């Protein structure tokens, strides 16, 4: 049985608690913390682009600087997370490596630390490590590892529907895992839940969020065969549309075959 959005949140948040040595907590405390964790889809919500953060070099940057003509992938993480965040970032990089689309050219990536204690030095180390994994020279300007102050972080994560809770006992966060794709104008377009997003879902999410401005004809065709499932945060096959397209393609191929054969017969008669 496929997980629902809420089930994913609870499972991933629970995993985060376990990774943070939550055995120090009693079961009641764990459940109370989990109730505060959520990743609620707020599709078509406008992000507060006036918010200011710090990039990996310590410069103050407004969120709007990263929204121009390209879709943007946002990953709410924190860099010193002992488990889920590294898996989420690694899963995203693995998916992006398989795409023909390039960070910085076709889309941007924002890794947002929701831990206000983290510094640009930590962010810079993470950027260096994940750029090495991405292994596409010249794309570093498309990756942004941000840190910030509590009010700005809360404002952005609330707009994204991402709710997390800090556990002072273990000094870690309970949170879910996933990414969000926003349009070039900064509206939330697609959510992809889990630590290992599929390359297909990321590709379709980028193409759809860009409103056809990025991606090849094959990706545009795939959008006709797949539809976005908000409950699962993924794309699922639209069987009826796929059958219709397959039928149309078959008819077109048969028609082309007949035309070619008719022309060949005519040339033979003339000869």
N, C-alpha and C positions, 0 to 999 in steps of 0.2 A: 504494500500500500504506500502510495506516495505521501511524503510529509507535507503537511499544510505549512503556511507561512509561520503561524504561531508555534507549531511543533519545532520547526527549525530554530526559532529564536530560543525556545526553552532548552533544546538539546545543546546548542552551541554555548549558551550562557552557562549551563550546568558544567560543560566541559571546561569553560574558563574558570569557574569556581574550583573545580577539582585540581586544575593545573596550578592554582594559587594556594594549594595546601589547605583547602577549606575544611579539613578534618578538625580544625580548631573551633569550627562553628557547630552549633547544634542544628538538627534538621529543620527546626522551626525557623531559625534565623536564615538558613539557606533559602527556604521557600519565600520568605518575606523579601529577600533581595531579588529573587528571580521575578517576583511580581512587578518589580520596578524596571525590568529590562524589556525592551521592545525594539523592533525594527518595522515601523508602520509605514506603509506605502502612502506617499502624498504626491501622487502623480499630478503633473502640470502645475505644481507649486513653484512660485518664483523664489529663487534663492536670494538671500540678502547680500547682494554683490558689493555693497558699500563696506562690509566688514573688513577689518585690517588684521593681517597675521604677519608672521616672520618667516621668511624662506630659509633654506638651508645655509645661506650665507649671512643670516642675521639681518637682512634688509626688511624694512616694513613694506608689505605689498598688500594692495587692496584686491579682494577676490575678483573684482571686475577685470583686472589685468589679464586674467586667464580665459576670459570669455570673449571670443571675437567671431570667427567664421567656422570654428570647429566644435564638435561635441566634446564634452569633458567627462572623464571617468573620475568619480570621487570615492575614495576608500577611507572610511572612518576607522582608524587604528591607533595604537600607541606603540612607540618604537621599542620600548623595553618590555613589552608583553611577553610572558614566558611561553605562550602556546599559539593561541588562535590568530593573532595578528601576523606573525611571521608566515603561518600557513596561508592566510588570506593573501598577503602580498606575493608570496611565492606562486600561489595558484593563479593570480592575475598575470604575473610575468610569464608563466608557462603558456597561458592562453594567448597572450599578445605576441609571443614569439612565433606562433604558427600563422599569424595574419600577414597579409601583404600590406596592410595599412601600417603607417609609421607614426610613432609618437612624435609630436611636434609639427608634423606635416598634415596628418589627417585627423588627429585628436590630441588632447592633452590629458595628462594623468595628475591628479592631486591626491597625495597621501596626507591626510589630515590627522595629526595627533590630537586626541581628545584629553590628553594628560597635560594640564597647564604647567607641570613641573619640568617637562622635557624641554631641552634647549636646541638651538640650531646646530650645535656641535654634534649632538646625537643624530639629528636629522641628516646632516651632511654625511655621516658615516653610513647611514642606511641607504642614502641615495647612491653613494659610491658602490655599495655592495649589490644593489638591485640593478643598477646600470650595467654592471659586469655580467649579471645573469641575462639581462635583456640582449646584450651583445650586438647592438646596432649603433655603430659610431655615428656621431652627428645628431643624435636624438636627445641629448641631455637637456636641451632647452624645452623639451616637451614633458619633462618630469619635474614635479614640484613637491617637495617634502616640507610641509608647513608645521609650525608650532604657533601657539598663541596664548592669550590670557583667557581665564575662565569665562567672562561674559561673552566674548566673541565666539569661543568654542561652543558654548551652550546655545547661543543664537543660531549658529549654523546647524548643529546636530539636531536641534528641535525642528528646524525647517525641513531637515531630511527625514524626520521621523525616527531618528536613532536615539534611543534612551539607554543609558548605562548607569551603573552604580559603583561607587568606590567602597571597598571593604577595608576599613582601617586596621582590622586584625591581621590580614595577610598583606596589606599594602598593595593590593592589585584591584583590577576592575572586573566586574561581571558584565559581560556584553555579548551581543550576537556578532555574526560575521556575514559580510556581504559587501557589494559595491552598488553604487548608484551611477547612472549615466544621465547627464543633463544636456539640454540643447545648447547651441551656441549663444542663445539669449539668456541662458541660466535657468531654464525651467526643467523640473525633474521629469524625466522621460521614461526611464526603465530602472527597475530594481532586479538585481541578480543575487540570490541568497546563497550562502554556503562559503566554504573555504576553497573550493576548486571549481570556479566558473568554467563552463564549457566554452571553447573557442567559438563555436557556432553562435551561442547566445550573446557573447560579447560582440562578435562581428555584426549580427543582426541588430543588436541594440545600438551600436554606433551608426550603422547605416540609416536606421529609422530615425534616430535622434538628430541626425544631420539633415533629415528631410531630403535624402537623395543626393546631397552634395558631396558625399564621399562613397567609395565602394565601387566595385565593378558590376557589369550587367548581371553576372551570376548571382551576386548578393541581392540585387534588386528583384530578381526572379524568385529567390528563396523567400523573400518577404511575402510573396503572394501565396506560398505554400505553408508558411508557418504563421501562427498568430500568438501574441503575447498572452501568457496566463498570469494575471496578477497574483492569484492565490499561491502559486508555486514560485513566482519570480523567475520564469523561464519561458522559452518559446516551445510550443508544441505543434505537431504536424496537423494542418488543416486537411483532413483526408479528402473531403469533397472537392476542395480547390485543387489539390494535387491530382485527383482523378481527372478533373476537367482539363487541367493543363496537359496531362499526359495524353488525353484523348485528342486535344487540339494539336499537339505535337505529332501524334501518329497520323492524323489526317493530313497535316502539312507535309510530312515525309512521303506519304503515299501519293499525294498530289504531285510532289516534285518528281517522284519516281516515274509516274505516268507521263508527265510532260517530257522528261528526258527520253523515254522510250518512244513516244510519238514522234519527237523530232528525229530520232535515229531512223525510224521506219521511213519517214519522209525523205531523208537524205539517201537512203538505200534505193527508194523508188526512182528518184531523180537520177541517181548514178546508173 
